[in-house]
Amino acid sequence: MMLRPIAEVLPHAGAMILLDRVERYDAESIICVRRIVPGALFVDADGNLPAWAGIELMAQAVAAWSGCHARDAGQPVRLGFLLGTRQYQCNAPAFPAGSELRIEATRTFHGEEGMGAFACRIEAGDIRAEARLTVFSPPDPATFLASLV
């Protein structure tokens, strides 16, 4: 496990990178961290991050897991797609300003052609969010996207 800057393991750029760092990862899971700061993307005028943005944090944690493994194998980070979210629940309407979120994703299914499923959760003090994400990372994203046109 080699921890790299978050921008090196995500297929995102600039303000669209919502995670601060990878704390740890292994063959089946990852833990990422995000501190809620005023002025960041999706943060409201009160400095809070709406709970619905938790889905994107979870999806980026899954992407970071994939990116960490790609980098470990000497491969480029691949594009992936969030196909669906099941049972997203959060016990608060927002993650408060200044809070540090711990985002965890654990792989529960992996298909050889790029399909996957992850059990995800976010913890920030007494706030908890959970969901199951279904993702797809095709072996050749360019060919896959061209086939959709």
Helices and strands as residue ranges (DSSP letters): G 6-8, G 14-16, E 21-25, E 29-35, E 49-50, G 51-53, H 54-72, E 81-90, E 94-95, E 100-110, E 115-124, E 127-136, H 141-147
